[in-house]
Amino acid sequence: MIKSLGILIGGVFIGAVGVEIIRKKYPESLDKLYAKTCEMASGAKEAFKKGYDSAVRPRQSAQAGA
């Protein structure tokens, strides 16, 4: 278990260093990627809220009508 935790921490460290190297070399493309990721995440959040509302409302209206 300790070996797995060490591998995980090492992977996170290597990933962070890699992102910093890419950020210094290509700052514009990383900013575009970040903006696109934020847009996709907000779209997924909005779709989840709409789906949740549509799943909950029929129950609420059925209970109010009874």
Phi, psi and omega in degrees: 000320179294323179296317179296320178296320177297319178295318179297313180296320177297320178295320178295317179297314180296320177297319179295318178295319178298318179295320179295323177295316179294321180298320179289326184277319184228073184292324183292316183292326178290324176294321177295319178296319178297316180296318179294322178295318178297319179296317179293320180294319179291326176294319178294322179295317179295318178295321177296316180297318178296317179295320179294316179298318180290333178282330183272325185300318180301324178293320181293317181289327177291324178288324180290327181282341183277000000 
